[in-house]
Amino acid sequence: MHKKTITLLCLLLAFLFVFAACKRHSRYGTIVVDRQGMEHVIMTDANGVTVVDNDGNLVEIVTDSQNKKPITVPTENGTAGAAQVGEYQTHGVTFPGVVEDGTAIEDGLCQVAVPQGWEPLGNGMMVLLHTATEARVQISTDVGGTLSDAVEKLNSQIEAVAPEGGSTQTNVTIDGLPATRTQYEMQNMTVISYLLMTENGKVCRINCLVETDKLDAADIDSVVQGIRFK
């Protein structure tokens, strides 16, 4: 695999702190351990995807220090009413760049399951590697700017690196969201780029790279269809 094309995919994401790789689940959410060894109960939805607030923060359930059970939201007089059963005190926690546990990787905006035969590369990047073909899928969930600007920039990049090969561009959906799928060849490599805008207004770019003769074996499109946005 050419170092130049690999470099195009390797965008290092800055992060404030990292959760340990091991994650456990409880009836209240996912239990994660921070760098200091402290446990946190992070709220998840019905599909097991971590919940984030409007600011992109994780939602941590406040627990009692003695029995580690969630603290119910109090009423005005300090007691919990019957209608509040299951409602707990929460606060926001800054989402790290990437969280992974071997079965899925996620950041503050999306989660993707790790299919059989694929593995996360780690190092703070949303990148999956297909071990048999060395195909790579990188997810950049907030590239900035507008969707039209991102598509125009991509087309300019293609013109610069593959002026004679041309490209094919089609409309697809990812997790119910409309996306532009662009495919082109560069020497013996096939590059597939998806561009879309998430419901919270963030432009997402998914770059996929594989040797052309291994494209079918990698089945990149099925990996992309496993992405779930928050």
Buried (B, 14 or more C-beta within 10 A) or exposed (E): BEEEBEEBBEBEBEBEEBBEEEBEEBEBBBBBBBEEEEEBBBBBEEEEBBBBBEEBBBBBBBBEEEEEEBBBBEEEEEEBEEEEEEEBEBEBBEBBBBBBBEEBBBBBBBBBBBBEBBBBBEEBBBBBBBEEBBBBBBBBBBBEEEBEEBBEBBBEBBEEBBEEEEBEBEEBEBBEBEBBBBBBBBEEBBBBBBBBBBEEEBBBBBBBBBBEEBBEBBBBBEBBEBBBBB
